[in-house]
Amino acid sequence: MATNAYQKFYRQFTKKILDKIVSPQILGDTQALENSVNSDTSNAFPICYVIQDDSTSNKVLIDNETEKRNLSPAFAPLTMGDAQEDDSFLTLEASKSNASAYYPDKLIRLVEYLLKHPEADVLLVPVTILWGRAPENEDSWYKALMADAWTKPTGIKQAINITLYGRENYIEFHQAVSLRSLINTSLEIAPNFAPAHFVVTELNKSFYQYKEAILGPDLSDRRNVINKLMTSEAIKQAILTESIHKKISVNAAENLARGYLDEIVSDFSYSTLRFAEIALTKLWTQLYDGIEVHHFDTVRELAKDYEIVYTPCHRSHIDYLLLSFVIYKRGLMVPHIAAGINLNMPIVGQLMRGAGAYFIRRSFNGNALYTSVFKEYIFSLLNRNTPLEYFIEGGRSRTGLLLPAKKGMLAMTIQSHLRGNSKPIVFIPTYFGYEKLMEGSSYIKELGGQKKQAESLFGLLKSIQKIEKVFGIVHVNFGEPVFLDDILNKNQAPKHVALQDELPESVKTSINEVANEILENINKAVVINPVSLISLVLLNAPTHALSEREVLLRLEQFRNLLKYHRYDDRMKITALSNHEIIQYALKLKQVEFIEHDNERWIKVADTQAALLKYFSNNIIHTYILPALIASVLKNQLEQSSFIIDKNQLVELISEHYNHVQKQFYLKWDSSEVDTEIEQLLEYFVAERLITIENQSIHIHQSDEALSLLTSFAHLYEMNLPQEAK
């Protein structure tokens, strides 16, 4: 009795202290848990919160959050019929009073009760709690040394955690699991083992997955990673082959291999991540009006069960930093990023390694040893369930259009997966929507014929100095996932391919399909921001200028098209009004007012035309099919014919569509496009551009109709696919 009184006093004392200095941040969405816990069916069963380590401070924080969110209180007695436990916590580690026990005493009691009462159940809610993932003060280097990792904190370490990370404490409530279901599964697959063994094993496995999704895999230091790779069979065989073919000693070949690994391997460091988080938070605050993130919940749901490979488009050097920052701030592990060897510069290279970058040569040049070493490193990352990131286009797009996929990294990822031992892989296409680019001036020069500048962070810093630091809002939209196994199975690819084997045609076909689907899904996640939309309108005008009245009309018409024929559910369209779009572009100094014929006109700023073309290209794929239809209709008018057979129209569009689809990575294949044409013709009817009688399309001849039809047609003609010219 005295012990219980002391524990209650100690908890209350701890609560008073923590309430003053700790402000937990909740990762993920707890709404589903709140709904399930508070539903009529859930109330029949008690709730038990599962934690790995017995920590009073952690328990108090969890209890506080259950109270705030109207969940079943964590410190309330857990009652099952005539049986009762003191609280509603289940700690997986053995109790201090019975340290020799294999399983928690409370779990054994719960299991025994459920075995005797088949109608009863207990809902287990695993809870992850971490300290110190987001330093905010200049002393963060000291804080980073003490930040949560994979090791269990000592009492002193936990006290330091509370002192240092009062506002950097993260709690995540996971989906409730039925203890009854776990027991039943245990009895089916392992009837000779105690159900408690299975329950503890499964819960610990889940905690490992939760923690890995947030902290990343339990990585050893860089030296040990290299040493382990040097002893792998694949690299030992590659060293022997190199020795024979190059007629050098095995020792010399080993030194070459070790040198390649030293050049490639990352040096992941939580300290570097925390330092970068401070620097980038300040950078974004100075440069941008905000960072808008869309559809990240999809990634969070997949992170526990899949090997995540982020495959974004590449538009700016900022892409590297932005994606890692967004992922880190939302509680998942930052990916290991494939970076060009040209970025491995003094200081900068080491910082990038610390943040998870590994370096890759632009060309392997038939270097068999380097190829084997690099492939083995990728294989090791996948085996440790390390999230990866690489740009599917290879280099940065200078035009704003997606570039054809560079499939080298993709092929190595898929080949590594087929060697075995990794989770199923899901690729996450990611769209970056900028309203102004730091590299804008260099892009303009390169498009004007100047030699392409070597990619470097120093070049980025130089460009920052030259461009006025008003960059608007940047959007990061996570696209529809691409599941590798689905495509491999569809192509009947083998389940296993050895490193030395030639890739079967079915695997090569799968690589091509994955690459194409990633590019299509990046375009599905398009963000129609104010700059891209007004760019499309003004650059479509003969002199890159229109009256304000016409700009407002065109903005409305172009928006209406996307509302009527939405490109994809993941697409985002600016919520600004048409007047606000104009004011926004003026603020970013990308357009300007002029007086013309006693009327206010809007024109593209003289220095911005090339860059606005870049931004209009970011979204042109959403308009290119209606633009193609309008172009066919316009050509009909130029032949002095105002009527065209509907089947003839579809046939003419089909002649060009394959080229258009490939150039703009459109989501519809040739079998689907007829349906889209039907919908767009309905839109043309709604806009009074045409009427359809039986199978005949009549083109309207009013000034308003011809003006809009010509405007749409010009979008296609000024972006005419090379094959169609």
C-alpha positions in Angstrom: 0.0 0.0 0.0 2.9 2.3 0.9 4.6 1.5 -2.4 1.4 2.4 -4.4 1.1 5.7 -2.5 4.8 6.5 -3.2 4.4 5.7 -6.9 1.3 7.9 -7.1 3.2 10.8 -5.3 6.2 10.3 -7.6 4.0 10.4 -10.7 2.2 13.5 -9.6 5.6 15.2 -8.8 7.0 14.2 -12.2 3.8 15.5 -13.9 4.2 18.9 -12.3 7.8 19.2 -13.5 7.1 17.9 -17.0 4.1 20.2 -17.4 6.4 23.2 -16.9 9.3 22.2 -19.2 8.0 19.6 -21.8 5.7 20.3 -24.7 5.4 17.0 -26.7 4.8 17.0 -30.4 2.5 14.4 -31.8 3.6 12.6 -35.0 1.0 11.5 -37.4 -2.7 11.7 -37.1 -4.4 10.3 -34.0 -7.9 10.8 -35.3 -8.4 7.2 -36.4 -7.2 6.0 -33.0 -9.5 8.4 -31.2 -12.4 7.2 -33.4 -11.7 3.5 -32.8 -11.0 3.9 -29.1 -14.2 5.9 -28.5 -16.5 3.8 -30.8 -19.2 1.6 -29.4 -17.4 -1.6 -30.3 -14.1 -0.5 -28.7 -15.6 0.4 -25.4 -16.4 -3.2 -24.7 -12.6 -3.9 -24.5 -10.0 -2.2 -22.3 -7.1 -0.3 -23.8 -3.5 -1.0 -22.9 -0.6 1.3 -24.0 2.5 -0.7 -25.0 6.0 0.8 -24.4 9.4 -0.8 -24.7 11.2 0.7 -21.7 9.9 1.3 -18.2 10.3 5.1 -17.8 8.1 7.1 -15.4 8.6 10.3 -17.3 7.6 8.7 -20.6 4.5 7.2 -19.0 3.5 10.6 -17.5 3.7 12.2 -20.9 1.7 9.5 -22.6 -1.0 9.8 -19.8 -1.1 13.5 -20.3 -1.7 13.1 -24.1 -4.4 10.4 -23.5 -6.2 12.9 -21.3 -5.9 15.7 -23.8 -7.3 13.6 -26.6 -10.1 12.0 -24.7 -8.5 8.6 -25.0 -8.7 5.9 -22.3 -6.5 7.2 -19.5 -3.1 5.5 -19.4 -2.8 5.4 -15.6 -6.4 4.3 -15.0 -6.7 0.7 -13.8 -7.1 -1.9 -16.6 -10.2 -3.9 -15.7 -11.2 -7.2 -17.2 -14.2 -8.7 -15.6 -13.2 -9.5 -12.0 -9.5 -9.1 -12.8 -7.7 -5.7 -12.5 -4.3 -4.3 -13.2 -3.0 -1.1 -11.5 -2.6 0.8 -14.7 -3.1 0.5 -18.4 0.6 0.3 -19.4 2.3 -2.8 -20.8 6.1 -2.5 -20.6 7.9 -5.1 -22.8 11.1 -5.2 -20.8 11.1 -7.4 -17.7 10.2 -5.7 -14.5 13.0 -4.7 -12.1 11.4 -6.8 -9.4 11.6 -9.9 -11.6 14.5 -9.2 -14.0 15.1 -12.9 -14.6 11.7 -13.3 -16.2 11.5 -13.8 -19.9 8.2 -12.0 -20.4 6.5 -9.1 -18.6 4.4 -10.4 -15.6 1.4 -8.3 -16.7 1.4 -9.7 -20.2 1.4 -13.3 -18.8 -1.6 -12.4 -16.6 -3.4 -10.8 -19.6 -2.8 -13.8 -21.8 -3.9 -16.3 -19.1 -7.1 -14.3 -18.5 -7.9 -14.3 -22.3 -7.2 -18.0 -22.6 -9.8 -18.6 -19.8 -12.3 -16.1 -21.2 -12.7 -16.4 -25.0 -15.2 -13.6 -25.2 -12.8 -11.0 -23.8 -10.1 -9.0 -25.5 -7.6 -6.2 -24.8 -6.6 -3.6 -27.4 -2.9 -3.0 -27.4 -1.8 0.5 -28.6 2.0 0.7 -29.2 3.4 4.2 -28.4 6.8 5.4 -29.6 8.4 8.3 -27.7 11.6 10.0 -28.8 13.7 12.8 -27.4 15.6 15.4 -29.3 15.1 15.3 -33.1 14.8 19.0 -33.8 17.4 21.3 -32.2 16.4 25.0 -32.1 19.2 26.6 -30.2 22.8 27.4 -31.0 24.0 24.7 -28.5 22.5 22.0 -30.7 25.8 20.2 -31.2 25.8 19.3 -27.5 22.2 18.4 -27.7 22.8 16.2 -30.7 25.3 14.1 -28.8 22.6 13.2 -26.3 19.7 12.8 -28.8 17.6 9.7 -29.0 19.0 6.8 -31.0 18.7 3.1 -30.8 20.2 2.6 -27.4 18.0 2.6 -24.2 18.7 5.7 -22.2 20.0 5.4 -18.6 18.4 7.3 -15.8 20.9 10.1 -16.1 20.5 10.2 -19.8 16.7 10.4 -19.4 17.1 13.3 -17.0 19.4 15.1 -19.5 16.8 14.4 -22.2 14.1 16.1 -20.2 16.4 19.1 -19.5 17.6 19.6 -23.1 14.7 18.5 -25.1 11.6 19.8 -23.3 10.2 21.2 -26.6 11.7 18.6 -28.8 9.8 15.5 -27.5 7.9 13.4 -30.0 5.1 10.9 -29.3 3.4 8.7 -31.8 0.4 6.5 -31.0 0.1 3.6 -33.4 -2.8 1.6 -34.6 -4.5 -0.6 -31.9 -3.8 -4.3 -32.1 -6.0 -7.0 -30.7 -4.2 -9.1 -28.1 -6.8 -11.9 -28.7 -5.8 -11.9 -32.4 -2.1 -12.2 -31.5 -2.8 -15.1 -29.1 -4.9 -16.9 -31.8 -2.2 -16.5 -34.4 0.4 -17.8 -31.9 -1.7 -20.9 -31.2 -2.0 -21.6 -34.9 1.6 -21.2 -36.0 3.5 -22.1 -32.8 1.3 -24.2 -30.6 4.3 -25.5 -28.6 5.5 -22.0 -27.6 3.9 -19.7 -24.9 1.7 -17.1 -26.6 3.5 -14.4 -24.6 6.7 -15.2 -26.5 4.9 -14.6 -29.8 3.2 -11.4 -28.5 6.5 -9.9 -27.3 8.3 -10.8 -30.5 5.7 -9.3 -32.7 5.4 -6.1 -30.7 9.2 -5.6 -30.6 9.3 -6.2 -34.3 6.7 -3.5 -34.8 8.6 -1.1 -32.5 11.7 -1.7 -34.6 9.8 -0.9 -37.7 8.2 2.3 -36.1 11.6 3.4 -34.9 13.4 2.6 -38.1 10.8 4.7 -40.1 11.7 7.7 -37.9 15.4 7.2 -37.0 16.4 5.1 -39.9 18.1 1.8 -39.7 20.6 1.0 -36.9 23.6 2.0 -38.9 27.1 1.3 -37.7 29.9 3.8 -38.2 31.3 4.4 -41.7 34.6 2.5 -41.1 32.7 -0.7 -40.1 30.4 -0.4 -43.1 33.4 -0.3 -45.4 35.1 -3.2 -43.6 32.0 -5.3 -43.8 31.6 -4.6 -47.5 35.2 -5.5 -48.2 34.5 -9.0 -46.8 31.4 -9.6 -48.9 31.6 -12.4 -51.5 30.6 -10.1 -54.4 33.5 -7.6 -53.7 36.0 -10.3 -53.0 35.2 -11.9 -56.3 35.4 -8.5 -58.1 38.8 -7.9 -56.5 40.1 -11.2 -57.7 38.7 -10.6 -61.2 40.3 -7.1 -61.3 43.6 -8.6 -60.2 43.6 -11.1 -63.1 42.3 -8.8 -65.8 44.5 -5.8 -64.9 47.5 -8.0 -64.0 47.9 -6.4 -60.7 48.4 -7.9 -57.2 45.4 -8.8 -55.1 46.5 -6.3 -52.6 46.6 -3.5 -55.2 43.1 -4.5 -56.3 41.9 -4.5 -52.7 43.3 -1.0 -52.2 41.4 0.1 -55.3 38.2 -1.3 -54.0 38.6 0.2 -50.6 39.4 3.6 -52.2 36.2 3.4 -54.3 34.2 2.6 -51.1 35.9 5.5 -49.3 34.8 7.7 -52.2 31.2 6.4 -52.2 30.0 5.6 -48.7 28.0 8.0 -46.6 28.9 9.0 -43.1 25.5 9.4 -41.6 25.4 11.5 -38.5 22.4 12.6 -36.3 24.5 15.6 -35.3 24.7 16.7 -39.0 21.0 16.3 -39.4 20.3 18.5 -36.4 22.8 21.1 -37.5 21.2 21.1 -41.0 17.7 21.5 -39.5 18.7 24.7 -37.8 20.4 26.1 -40.9 17.6 25.2 -43.3 14.9 26.5 -41.0 16.6 29.9 -41.1 17.2 29.6 -44.9 13.5 28.8 -45.7 12.3 31.6 -43.4 14.5 34.1 -45.3 13.8 32.9 -48.8 10.3 31.6 -48.9 6.8 32.7 -47.8 6.1 29.1 -47.0 6.6 25.5 -47.9 3.4 23.7 -48.8 3.5 19.9 -48.5 0.8 17.6 -50.0 0.0 13.9 -49.6 2.7 13.1 -47.2 0.4 10.8 -45.2 0.7 8.3 -48.1 4.4 8.0 -47.4 3.9 7.7 -43.6 1.5 4.8 -44.1 4.0 3.0 -46.4 7.2 3.6 -44.4 6.7 0.7 -41.9 6.1 -2.0 -44.4 8.1 -0.9 -47.5 11.5 0.1 -48.5 11.0 3.7 -49.5 12.8 5.0 -52.6 12.1 8.7 -53.3 12.3 9.6 -57.0 11.6 13.3 -57.4 11.9 15.5 -60.4 15.1 17.7 -60.4 14.6 21.4 -60.9 17.0 23.1 -58.4 19.9 22.4 -56.1 17.4 23.2 -53.4 15.6 19.9 -54.2 18.2 18.0 -52.2 17.8 20.0 -49.1 14.1 20.6 -49.4 13.0 17.0 -49.6 15.1 15.8 -46.7 13.9 18.8 -44.6 10.3 18.0 -45.3 10.7 14.3 -44.5 12.7 15.0 -41.3 10.2 17.6 -40.0 7.4 15.2 -40.4 9.0 12.5 -38.3 10.4 10.0 -40.8 14.0 9.1 -41.5 15.7 11.2 -44.2 16.8 9.2 -47.2 20.3 8.4 -48.3 20.8 10.5 -51.4 22.7 9.7 -54.6 24.9 12.8 -55.2 27.2 13.5 -58.1 30.8 13.2 -57.3 31.4 16.8 -58.4 29.6 17.8 -55.1 32.2 15.9 -53.0 34.1 19.1 -52.2 36.0 19.9 -49.0 33.7 20.7 -46.0 30.6 20.6 -48.2 31.1 17.0 -49.1 31.6 15.9 -45.5 28.4 17.7 -44.5 26.5 16.0 -47.3 27.9 12.6 -46.2 26.8 13.3 -42.7 23.2 14.0 -43.9 23.1 10.7 -45.8 24.6 11.5 -49.2 26.6 8.9 -51.0 28.6 9.9 -54.1 28.4 8.4 -57.5 30.4 9.0 -60.6 28.6 10.3 -63.7 30.0 7.5 -65.7 31.4 4.1 -64.7 33.3 3.9 -68.0 33.4 0.2 -68.1 35.1 0.1 -64.6 34.0 -3.4 -63.5 35.5 -3.1 -60.0 33.8 0.3 -59.3 30.5 -1.1 -60.7 30.7 -4.1 -58.4 31.6 -2.0 -55.4 28.8 0.5 -56.0 26.2 -2.2 -56.6 27.2 -4.0 -53.4 26.9 -0.8 -51.4 23.3 -0.2 -52.8 22.5 -3.8 -51.9 23.7 -3.3 -48.3 21.6 -0.1 -48.0 18.5 -2.0 -49.1 19.3 -4.9 -46.8 19.3 -2.5 -43.9 16.0 -1.0 -45.0 17.6 2.4 -45.5 15.3 4.9 -47.4 16.9 6.0 -50.7 16.6 9.0 -52.9 17.8 9.7 -56.4 16.6 12.0 -59.2 15.0 9.9 -61.9 16.0 12.5 -64.6 19.6 12.5 -63.5 20.5 16.2 -63.9 18.4 19.3 -63.4 15.9 20.2 -66.1 16.8 23.5 -67.8 13.4 23.9 -69.6 10.9 23.0 -66.9 9.8 19.9 -68.8 10.5 16.4 -67.4 13.7 14.9 -68.9 13.9 11.3 -70.1 14.7 8.9 -67.2 18.3 8.0 -66.5 17.8 4.3 -65.5 21.2 3.4 -64.0 20.3 3.8 -60.4 16.9 2.4 -61.0 18.3 -0.8 -62.6 20.8 -1.2 -59.7 18.0 -0.8 -57.1 15.8 -3.4 -58.8 18.7 -5.8 -59.3 19.7 -5.5 -55.6 16.1 -6.2 -54.7 16.1 -9.3 -56.8 19.2 -10.6 -55.0 16.9 -10.9 -51.9 16.7 -9.9 -48.2 15.1 -6.5 -48.7 11.5 -5.3 -47.9 9.2 -4.8 -50.9 10.1 -1.6 -52.6 7.8 1.3 -53.3 9.0 4.3 -55.4 7.6 7.7 -54.3 7.5 10.2 -57.3 7.7 13.7 -56.0 6.9 17.0 -57.6 8.6 20.3 -56.8 6.6 23.4 -57.6 8.7 26.6 -57.4 7.6 30.2 -58.1 11.1 31.5 -58.6 14.4 29.7 -59.1 17.8 30.5 -57.5 19.6 29.2 -60.6 17.3 31.3 -62.8 20.0 33.5 -64.3 22.3 30.6 -65.1 19.4 28.7 -66.7 18.7 31.7 -68.9 22.3 31.9 -70.1 22.4 28.2 -70.8 19.2 28.3 -72.8 20.7 31.2 -74.7 23.6 29.0 -75.8 26.2 29.4 -73.0 28.0 26.3 -72.0 26.3 24.4 -69.2 27.8 25.2 -65.8 29.1 22.4 -63.6 26.8 21.6 -60.8 28.1 22.9 -57.5 26.9 24.3 -54.2 29.2 27.2 -54.7 27.4 28.0 -57.9 24.2 27.9 -56.0 25.5 30.3 -53.4 26.8 32.6 -56.1 23.3 32.6 -57.8 21.7 33.4 -54.4 23.7 36.6 -54.2 22.7 37.7 -57.7 18.9 37.1 -57.5 16.6 39.2 -55.3 15.6 37.0 -52.4 11.9 36.9 -53.0 11.0 33.3 -53.9 7.3 33.0 -53.0 5.9 29.7 -51.9 7.4 26.3 -52.8 5.2 23.2 -53.1 6.3 19.6 -52.5 3.6 17.2 -53.7 4.1 13.4 -53.1 2.8 11.5 -56.0 1.0 8.2 -56.4 3.4 5.4 -55.3 4.8 2.9 -57.7 5.0 -0.7 -56.3 7.9 -2.6 -57.8 6.6 -6.1 -57.1 3.4 -5.4 -58.9 5.3 -4.5 -62.1 7.7 -7.4 -61.7 4.9 -9.9 -61.3 3.0 -8.4 -64.3 6.0 -9.0 -66.5 6.6 -12.5 -64.9 10.1 -11.5 -63.8 12.1 -14.1 -61.9 12.0 -13.8 -58.1 15.8 -14.0 -57.8 18.7 -12.7 -59.9 22.3 -13.1 -58.9 24.7 -10.2 -59.1 26.7 -11.7 -61.9 23.7 -12.8 -64.0 22.6 -10.9 -67.1 19.3 -9.2 -66.5 16.4 -11.1 -68.1 14.3 -9.2 -70.7 11.4 -9.3 -68.3 13.4 -7.4 -65.7 14.6 -4.9 -68.4 11.0 -4.4 -69.4 10.1 -3.8 -65.8 12.8 -1.2 -65.3 11.5 0.7 -68.3 7.9 0.5 -67.0 8.9 1.7 -63.5 10.8 4.6 -65.0 7.9 5.7 -67.2 5.4 5.3 -64.4 7.5 7.4 -62.1 7.6 10.2 -64.6 3.9 10.0 -65.3 3.2 10.0 -61.6 5.4 13.1 -61.1 3.3 14.9 -63.6 0.1 13.6 -62.0 1.2 15.4 -58.8 1.5 18.8 -60.6 0.9 22.0 -58.7 -0.8 24.8 -60.7 0.6 27.7 -58.8 -0.1 31.4 -59.6 3.2 31.9 -61.4 2.9 28.9 -63.7 -0.7 29.8 -64.5 -0.2 33.5 -65.4 3.0 32.5 -67.3 0.9 30.2 -69.5 -1.5 32.9 -70.2 0.9 35.7 -71.0 3.5 33.7 -72.9 0.6 32.5 -75.1 0.0 36.1 -76.2 1.8 37.3 -79.3 3.8 40.1 -77.5 3.7 38.5 -74.1 1.2 41.2 -73.0 -2.5 41.4 -72.7 -5.0 43.9 -71.3 -5.8 43.3 -67.6 -9.4 42.5 -68.7 -8.1 39.8 -71.1 -5.7 38.3 -68.5 -8.5 37.9 -66.0 -10.7 36.3 -68.7 -7.9 33.9 -69.8 -7.1 33.0 -66.2 -10.7 32.1 -65.6 -11.0 30.1 -68.8 -7.8 28.2 -68.1 -8.8 27.4 -64.6 -12.3 26.3 -65.7 -10.7 23.8 -68.1 -8.8 22.1 -65.2 -11.9 22.1 -63.0 -13.9 20.5 -65.8 -11.2 18.1 -66.9 -9.1 17.6 -63.8 -5.7 16.1 -64.8 -5.4 13.9 -61.7 -6.8 13.7 -58.1 -3.3 14.6 -56.7 -3.1 17.8 -58.7 -3.2 21.0 -56.7 -4.6 24.3 -58.1 -4.0 27.7 -56.5 -6.8 29.0 -54.3 -5.9 32.6 -55.1 -8.5 34.6 -57.1 -7.6 35.8 -60.6 -7.0 39.4 -59.3 -4.8 37.9 -56.5 -2.8 35.9 -59.0 -1.9 39.2 -60.9 -1.0 40.9 -57.6 1.1 37.9 -56.6 3.1 37.9 -59.9 3.6 41.7 -59.5 5.0 41.1 -56.0 7.5 38.6 -57.3 8.4 41.1 -60.0 7.7 38.7 -62.8 5.1 40.8 -64.6 4.5 44.6 -64.7 1.7 47.0 -65.6 1.9 49.2 -68.7 -0.5 51.7 -70.3 -1.7 50.9 -73.8 -4.6 52.4 -75.7 -5.8 54.2 -72.5 -6.1 50.8 -70.8 -4.0 49.0 -68.2 -2.1 46.1 -69.7 0.0 43.4 -68.0 3.2 42.2 -69.6 6.0 39.8 -68.8 8.9 41.6 -67.2 11.7 41.9 -69.7 14.2 39.8 -67.7 11.7 37.1 -66.8 10.4 35.8 -70.1 12.7 32.8 -70.3 12.1 31.8 -66.6 8.3 32.2 -67.0 8.6 29.8 -70.0 10.2 27.4 -67.5 7.3 27.7 -65.1 4.7 27.4 -67.8 6.4 24.2 -69.0 6.0 22.8 -65.5 2.2 22.6 -66.1 1.9 22.4 -69.9 1.1 18.7 -69.9 -2.2 19.4 -68.2 -3.3 21.4 -71.2 -1.6 19.7 -74.1 -4.4 17.3 -75.0 -7.1 20.0 -75.2 -4.6 22.2 -77.0 -4.1 19.4 -79.6 -7.8 19.1 -80.1 -8.1 22.9 -80.5 -5.2 22.8 -83.0 -7.0 20.3 -85.2 -10.1 22.4 -85.1 -8.2 25.5 -85.9 -6.5 23.8 -88.9 -10.0 22.9 -90.1 -11.0 26.6 -90.0 -7.9 27.5 -91.9 -9.1 25.2 -94.6 -12.4 27.2 -94.7 -14.4 24.4 -93.2 -16.5 24.9 -90.1 -17.6 21.3 -89.8 -15.6 18.2 -89.1 -16.6 14.6 -88.6 -16.1 13.5 -85.0 -14.4 10.2 -86.1 -12.1 12.1 -88.4 -11.2 14.4 -85.5 -10.3 11.5 -83.2 -8.3 9.9 -86.0 -6.3 13.1 -86.6 -5.6 13.4 -82.9 -4.5 9.8 -82.7 -1.9 10.4 -85.4 -0.1 12.8 -83.1 -1.0 11.5 -79.6 1.8 8.9 -79.3 4.4 11.6 -79.8 2.6 13.9 -77.4 2.2 11.2 -74.8 5.9 10.3 -74.8 7.2 13.9 -74.8 4.9 15.1 -71.9 4.6 11.8 -70.0 0.8 11.9 -70.1 -1.1 9.5 -67.9 -3.4 8.1 -70.6 -2.3 5.4 -73.0 -3.7 5.2 -76.5 -6.5 3.0 -75.4 -7.7 5.5 -72.8 -7.3 8.7 -74.7 -10.6 8.4 -76.7 -12.6 8.8 -73.4 -10.6 11.9 -72.5 -11.3 13.4 -75.9 -15.0 12.8 -75.4 -14.9 14.7 -72.0 -12.9 17.6 -73.5 -15.3 17.9 -76.4 -18.1 18.3 -73.8 -16.0 21.1 -72.3 -15.7 22.8 -75.7 -19.4 22.6 -76.0 -19.9 24.0 -72.5 -17.6 26.9 -73.5 -19.6 27.5 -76.7 -16.6 26.8 -78.9 -18.4 24.0 -80.8 -21.7 22.2 -81.1 -22.1 18.5 -81.9 -25.0 17.2 -84.0 -25.0 13.5 -84.5 -21.3 12.8 -85.5 -20.7 16.3 -86.9 -18.7 18.9 -85.0 -19.7 22.5 -85.8 -17.1 25.1 -85.0 -18.5 28.4 -83.7 -17.4 31.6 -85.5 -18.0 34.3 -82.9 -15.0 36.4 -81.9 -15.0 35.1 -78.4 -15.1 31.5 -79.5 -12.4 31.9 -82.1 -10.2 33.8 -79.7 -10.3 31.1 -77.0 -9.9 28.3 -79.6 -6.9 30.0 -81.1 -5.4 30.5 -77.6 -5.7 26.8 -76.8 -4.4 25.8 -80.2 -1.3 28.1 -79.8 -0.4 26.2 -76.6 0.1 23.1 -78.7 1.8 24.8 -81.6 4.4 26.6 -79.5 5.1 23.3 -77.7 4.9 21.1 -80.8 6.6 17.7 -80.2 9.8 17.4 -82.2 8.5 14.3 -84.0 5.4 16.2 -85.2 7.3 19.2 -86.6 
